[in-house]
Amino acid sequence: MFASVEFEGQLYMTPHDFIQAVTSDEPKRAKKWRSLSKQELNQILMETPPVWKGSSKLFRNLNEKGVISYTEYLFLLCILTKPHAGFRIAFNMFDTDGNEMVDKKEFLVLQEIFRKKNEKREKRGDEEKRAMLVLKTEGEDLVPRSYWDTLRRSTSQALFSDLAERADDITSSLSDTTLLVHFFGKKGKAELNFEDFYRFMDNLQTEVLEIEFLSYSNGMNTISEEDFAHILLRYTNVENTSSYLENMRGSIPEEKGITFEEFRSFFQFLNNLEDFTIAMQMYNFASRSIGQDEFKRAVYVATGVKLSPHLVNTVFKIFDVDRDDQLSYKEFIGIMKDRLNRGFRETPKYGWKEYYSCVMTVTSEHLRDLWKQFRRRDMLR
C-alpha cells in the first residue's frame, strides 16, 4: 500500500503517494502511517486550490499536503488510461440528472456505489447487467436524443435511484478530501462543469507523463531512444527486455532523442489502443506484419494522433526483432496493453461498461487492504 496518512481510522494517500503509486513499481519502503488531527486536516483542505486554478503540476505542488481516499484513487487510476474522447463519458457517469453540471452529492453517490460493490462481492456485475437491460429496453421504446443521453439515463436508473434519497446521509458520513474541495469548494456548494473536468483529467495525464519523462531527461529537452524503450517496457510481462534494447542499439547508431511532445503523443495513442486494434482487424492487418507507413497511417486514421517519423522509426527498431522493418502486430499490441495498464489486467475502453470494469478490476486487486480499513473504521465508531 502507498497510503501514508490516517484520519479517524481511514487510510488516505497524499498526492505524493499517488504519484509514487503510478510511477514506481512498488513502495520504496514500508511506511508508518501518520495520523492527522481534525485541525491538521482542515488546514490541508484550506490550502487546496479550486479547480479553475488547476495545472499539470497540481499533485507535485500539493506534495504531502493533501488526502486522497481509496475510491478516489480508483477514479484517478482509470483517468490515466482514458482517451480524450472518453472524458465526456466519465463526466456523464457523474452527471446523473443530466444538467451538464456535477455537484458534490452526485460525485459521492458514485463513490458509494464503488464502496457497496466491495461489501457485496457476490453481487458483482448485477448493476452492470441492470444498466445494460434498461439501455436495451429504452432503445426499443424510443429514439434517444443521443447515445449518451440514453447511457446516462440508463445508468442513473439502474445505479443511483436507490442511493439518491440517501445522498445527504452519504455526504455527512464522509470526511472531505483534497479532491472534493478542489472540485466543489471548501463549503461543498460549487459545481463542476465539463470544461473544468476535462482540464483536470488532461492535466493529470500530462503530469504523470511529465514526471516519467523528467526522471530520464536530466534537465534536457529530450530523452534517449534507449530511455524511451525502458519506459515502454516498464510494467509489462516481457521477461527479457535486454534483447529489445540490444536490437534498438544496433538499429539506431546515432542518438537523436525523443522530445516530450513525441513522448506524449505516443501515450495518447496508447490510450486509444482499443480503437487502433479494431481498425487493424478491419483492414486485416492483425494477421500480418506491417511497415512504418502503414502503422503511422493506421494510428492517425484510428485515433487522430499524429506520430513523428522519428518516433515511429524508434518504435519499430525496438520491436522489430528480426530486423525486416516490419512490426509484429500481435506482439506489439500485447506488450502495449501491459504498459498502458501499468500492470493491471484489463484495458479500459470507451464506454460506461469498460470504465466500470476498470474500477472493479483495480478494486478486486486491493480488496484485502480495503477490508482492513473498513474494519478499523467500524471498530473506532
HUBEL-V440561 format. One record per residue. N is the residue number from 1. RES is the residue in one small letter. SS is DSSP state (~ for helix, > for strand, _ for the rest). PSI is psi in radians with two decimals (NA if undefined). D_LAST is the distance of its C-alpha to the last C-alpha in Angstrom with 2 decimals. Layout:
n: [N:N]
res: [RES:RES]
ss: [SS:SS]
psi: [PSI:PSI]
d_last: [D_LAST:D_LAST]
//
This chain:
n: [1:2:3:4:5:6:7:8:9:10:11:12:13:14:15:16:17:18:19:20:21:22:23:24:25:26:27:28:29:30:31:32:33:34:35:36:37:38:39:40:41:42:43:44:45:46:47:48:49:50:51:52:53:54:55:56:57:58:59:60:61:62:63:64:65:66:67:68:69:70:71:72:73:74:75:76:77:78:79:80:81:82:83:84:85:86:87:88:89:90:91:92:93:94:95:96:97:98:99:100:101:102:103:104:105:106:107:108:109:110:111:112:113:114:115:116:117:118:119:120:121:122:123:124:125:126:127:128:129:130:131:132:133:134:135:136:137:138:139:140:141:142:143:144:145:146:147:148:149:150:151:152:153:154:155:156:157:158:159:160:161:162:163:164:165:166:167:168:169:170:171:172:173:174:175:176:177:178:179:180:181:182:183:184:185:186:187:188:189:190:191:192:193:194:195:196:197:198:199:200:201:202:203:204:205:206:207:208:209:210:211:212:213:214:215:216:217:218:219:220:221:222:223:224:225:226:227:228:229:230:231:232:233:234:235:236:237:238:239:240:241:242:243:244:245:246:247:248:249:250:251:252:253:254:255:256:257:258:259:260:261:262:263:264:265:266:267:268:269:270:271:272:273:274:275:276:277:278:279:280:281:282:283:284:285:286:287:288:289:290:291:292:293:294:295:296:297:298:299:300:301:302:303:304:305:306:307:308:309:310:311:312:313:314:315:316:317:318:319:320:321:322:323:324:325:326:327:328:329:330:331:332:333:334:335:336:337:338:339:340:341:342:343:344:345:346:347:348:349:350:351:352:353:354:355:356:357:358:359:360:361:362:363:364:365:366:367:368:369:370:371:372:373:374:375:376:377:378:379:380:381]
res: [m:f:a:s:v:e:f:e:g:q:l:y:m:t:p:h:d:f:i:q:a:v:t:s:d:e:p:k:r:a:k:k:w:r:s:l:s:k:q:e:l:n:q:i:l:m:e:t:p:p:v:w:k:g:s:s:k:l:f:r:n:l:n:e:k:g:v:i:s:y:t:e:y:l:f:l:l:c:i:l:t:k:p:h:a:g:f:r:i:a:f:n:m:f:d:t:d:g:n:e:m:v:d:k:k:e:f:l:v:l:q:e:i:f:r:k:k:n:e:k:r:e:k:r:g:d:e:e:k:r:a:m:l:v:l:k:t:e:g:e:d:l:v:p:r:s:y:w:d:t:l:r:r:s:t:s:q:a:l:f:s:d:l:a:e:r:a:d:d:i:t:s:s:l:s:d:t:t:l:l:v:h:f:f:g:k:k:g:k:a:e:l:n:f:e:d:f:y:r:f:m:d:n:l:q:t:e:v:l:e:i:e:f:l:s:y:s:n:g:m:n:t:i:s:e:e:d:f:a:h:i:l:l:r:y:t:n:v:e:n:t:s:s:y:l:e:n:m:r:g:s:i:p:e:e:k:g:i:t:f:e:e:f:r:s:f:f:q:f:l:n:n:l:e:d:f:t:i:a:m:q:m:y:n:f:a:s:r:s:i:g:q:d:e:f:k:r:a:v:y:v:a:t:g:v:k:l:s:p:h:l:v:n:t:v:f:k:i:f:d:v:d:r:d:d:q:l:s:y:k:e:f:i:g:i:m:k:d:r:l:n:r:g:f:r:e:t:p:k:y:g:w:k:e:y:y:s:c:v:m:t:v:t:s:e:h:l:r:d:l:w:k:q:f:r:r:r:d:m:l:r]
ss: [_:_:_:_:>:>:>:_:_:>:>:>:>:_:~:~:~:~:~:~:~:~:~:_:_:_:_:_:_:_:_:_:_:>:>:_:_:~:~:~:~:~:~:~:~:~:_:_:_:_:~:~:~:_:_:_:_:~:~:~:~:~:_:_:_:_:_:>:_:~:~:~:~:~:~:~:~:~:~:~:_:_:_:~:~:~:~:~:~:~:~:~:~:~:_:_:_:_:_:_:>:>:_:~:~:~:~:~:~:~:~:~:~:~:~:~:~:~:~:_:~:~:~:_:_:~:~:~:~:~:~:~:~:~:~:~:~:~:~:~:~:_:_:_:_:_:~:~:~:~:~:~:~:~:~:~:~:~:~:~:~:~:~:~:_:_:~:~:~:~:~:~:~:_:_:_:_:~:~:~:~:~:~:~:_:_:_:_:_:_:_:>:>:~:~:~:~:~:~:~:~:~:~:~:~:~:~:~:~:~:~:~:~:~:~:~:~:_:_:_:_:>:>:_:~:~:~:~:~:~:~:~:~:_:_:_:_:_:_:_:~:~:~:~:~:~:~:~:~:~:~:_:_:_:_:_:_:>:>:~:~:~:~:~:~:~:~:~:~:~:~:_:~:~:~:~:~:~:~:~:~:~:_:_:_:_:_:_:_:>:_:~:~:~:~:~:~:~:~:~:~:~:~:_:_:_:_:_:~:~:~:~:~:~:~:~:~:~:~:_:_:_:_:_:_:_:>:_:~:~:~:~:~:~:~:~:~:~:~:~:~:_:_:_:_:_:_:_:_:_:_:~:~:~:~:~:~:~:~:~:~:~:~:~:~:_:~:~:~:~:~:~:~:~:~:~:~:~:~:~:_]
psi: [2.48:-0.11:2.42:-0.11:2.73:2.42:2.10:0.78:-0.02:2.31:2.53:2.67:2.65:2.88:-0.64:-0.73:-0.74:-0.78:-0.74:-0.69:-0.61:-0.13:-0.06:2.64:-0.56:2.85:2.49:-0.57:2.80:2.27:2.49:2.16:2.38:2.13:2.31:2.41:2.90:-0.68:-0.74:-0.73:-0.75:-0.68:-0.72:-0.79:-0.56:-0.51:0.04:2.21:2.68:2.86:-0.54:-0.14:0.21:2.79:3.08:0.20:0.26:-0.90:-0.63:-0.65:-0.68:-0.69:-1.94:-0.07:1.22:2.77:2.34:2.16:2.96:-0.79:-0.55:-0.64:-0.76:-0.76:-0.81:-0.67:-0.76:-0.50:-0.67:-0.49:0.26:2.27:2.73:-0.60:-0.35:-0.06:-0.66:-0.69:-0.76:-0.73:-0.75:-0.46:-0.71:-0.60:1.32:-0.41:-0.02:0.43:0.21:0.29:2.53:2.21:3.07:-0.68:-0.74:-0.73:-0.75:-0.56:-0.71:-0.68:-0.63:-0.61:-0.81:-0.72:-0.76:-0.56:-0.62:-0.66:-0.31:1.11:-0.56:-0.26:0.25:2.29:-0.26:-0.82:-0.68:-0.73:-0.70:-0.72:-0.75:-0.61:-0.77:-0.73:-0.74:-0.77:-0.80:-0.59:-0.45:-0.50:-0.45:2.86:1.93:2.74:-0.60:2.89:-0.69:-0.51:-0.80:-0.76:-0.80:-0.77:-0.73:-0.79:-0.74:-0.81:-0.73:-0.58:-0.62:-0.22:-0.67:-0.24:-0.34:-0.65:-0.38:0.31:-0.70:-0.69:-0.73:-0.78:-0.75:-0.39:-0.17:2.51:2.58:2.62:2.99:-0.73:-0.71:-0.76:-0.67:-0.74:-0.73:0.15:2.93:-0.48:-0.09:0.28:-0.26:2.79:2.65:2.14:2.98:-0.66:-0.79:-0.67:-0.79:-0.81:-0.68:-0.83:-0.74:-0.72:-0.68:-0.81:-0.78:-0.73:-0.79:-0.71:-0.69:-0.74:-0.77:-0.74:-0.83:-0.46:-0.29:-0.35:-0.35:0.72:-0.04:2.97:-0.13:2.82:2.75:2.79:-0.61:-0.70:-0.69:-0.72:-0.74:-0.79:-0.73:-0.63:-0.08:2.59:0.19:3.01:0.19:2.10:-0.71:1.39:-0.38:-0.58:-0.65:-0.73:-0.74:-0.68:-0.72:-0.72:-0.70:-0.38:-0.39:1.42:-0.60:2.14:2.19:-0.60:2.70:2.14:2.91:-0.65:-0.70:-0.75:-0.83:-0.71:-0.62:-0.69:-0.43:-0.68:-0.77:-0.64:-0.28:0.39:-0.60:-0.76:-0.71:-0.74:-0.77:-0.75:-0.73:-0.66:-0.67:-0.65:0.24:0.45:-0.28:-0.39:0.04:2.94:2.73:2.73:3.08:-0.76:-0.73:-0.74:-0.86:-0.75:-0.72:-0.68:-0.79:-0.78:-0.72:-0.57:-0.28:0.08:2.27:2.10:2.39:2.66:-0.68:-0.70:-0.78:-0.75:-0.71:-0.77:-0.75:-0.70:-0.50:-0.79:-0.12:1.37:-0.67:0.08:0.78:0.24:0.55:2.58:2.25:1.90:-0.88:-0.76:-0.76:-0.84:-0.74:-0.79:-0.72:-0.53:-0.70:-0.81:-0.73:-0.73:-0.02:0.69:-0.15:2.89:-0.52:2.59:2.10:2.44:-2.59:-0.67:3.12:-0.72:-0.77:-0.64:-0.77:-0.71:-0.68:-0.83:-0.76:-0.61:-0.85:-0.68:-0.80:-0.59:-0.44:0.29:-0.72:-0.79:-0.65:-0.70:-0.65:-0.71:-0.74:-0.72:-0.77:-0.71:-0.75:-0.60:-0.49:-0.14:NA]
d_last: [23.73:24.78:21.40:21.56:18.76:14.99:12.73:9.00:9.12:11.54:15.22:18.01:21.78:24.05:27.27:29.08:26.90:27.69:31.38:31.34:29.73:32.51:35.40:34.82:35.16:32.25:30.21:32.67:30.58:27.22:24.93:22.57:19.55:19.68:16.56:16.97:16.29:15.92:19.62:20.65:19.09:20.76:23.98:23.94:23.52:26.22:28.62:28.15:31.48:31.94:33.00:36.62:36.74:35.65:37.94:38.45:37.19:33.82:31.69:34.10:34.14:30.37:30.24:27.13:26.27:24.07:20.94:21.30:18.62:19.37:20.72:22.77:24.13:25.37:26.92:28.67:29.97:31.63:33.19:35.05:37.13:37.67:41.25:41.93:43.12:39.68:37.90:38.77:37.22:33.91:34.03:34.93:31.92:29.73:32.31:31.58:33.71:36.62:37.20:37.56:34.51:30.87:28.23:24.61:23.48:25.88:24.72:21.03:22.02:23.83:20.89:18.92:21.95:21.66:18.01:18.94:21.90:19.96:17.97:21.34:23.80:26.31:26.93:27.76:30.77:30.55:29.78:32.50:35.01:34.24:34.77:38.03:39.16:38.68:40.48:43.33:43.64:43.75:46.27:48.57:48.38:48.80:49.69:46.74:47.44:46.25:44.48:41.41:41.28:41.14:38.58:36.26:36.82:36.31:33.10:31.73:32.73:31.49:28.15:26.96:28.10:25.15:22.67:24.78:23.96:20.23:20.91:19.62:16.19:16.19:17.38:14.91:11.78:13.21:14.17:17.93:19.84:23.42:24.74:23.33:24.84:27.99:28.49:27.42:27.73:25.57:25.17:24.67:27.82:30.26:31.40:32.46:36.01:37.53:39.62:36.70:34.74:37.86:38.42:34.87:35.29:38.80:37.82:35.08:37.61:40.18:37.97:37.12:40.82:41.91:39.75:41.23:44.71:44.55:43.42:46.88:49.10:49.20:49.84:52.54:52.83:53.00:51.67:54.07:54.60:53.42:50.14:49.74:50.29:47.68:45.10:46.09:45.80:42.35:39.60:42.35:43.39:46.79:47.55:50.76:50.29:53.27:55.73:54.53:54.69:58.14:59.38:58.32:59.89:63.18:63.14:62.27:64.52:64.11:60.68:60.23:56.48:53.77:52.72:49.21:50.43:51.78:48.58:46.46:48.85:48.56:44.78:45.12:47.42:44.91:42.32:45.04:45.87:45.41:48.06:50.35:50.00:50.95:53.89:55.16:55.07:56.91:59.70:59.91:59.08:56.32:58.93:60.87:60.72:61.06:62.69:61.41:62.89:61.49:58.04:58.05:59.34:56.84:53.90:55.16:55.99:52.68:50.28:52.29:51.66:54.78:54.90:57.53:60.38:59.45:55.84:57.04:59.60:56.98:54.74:57.81:58.81:55.40:55.35:59.10:59.44:62.98:64.11:65.76:64.04:62.15:58.41:57.02:54.82:52.73:52.03:51.23:48.83:47.01:46.49:45.54:42.85:41.22:41.54:40.25:37.03:36.47:36.02:34.23:35.96:36.89:38.60:36.99:39.65:40.15:38.53:35.21:35.40:35.93:33.29:30.73:32.11:31.72:28.01:27.58:29.70:27.68:24.40:25.75:26.85:23.44:21.46:20.64:19.17:17.13:15.67:14.65:12.76:10.92:10.17:9.03:6.67:5.31:5.53:3.79:0.00]
//
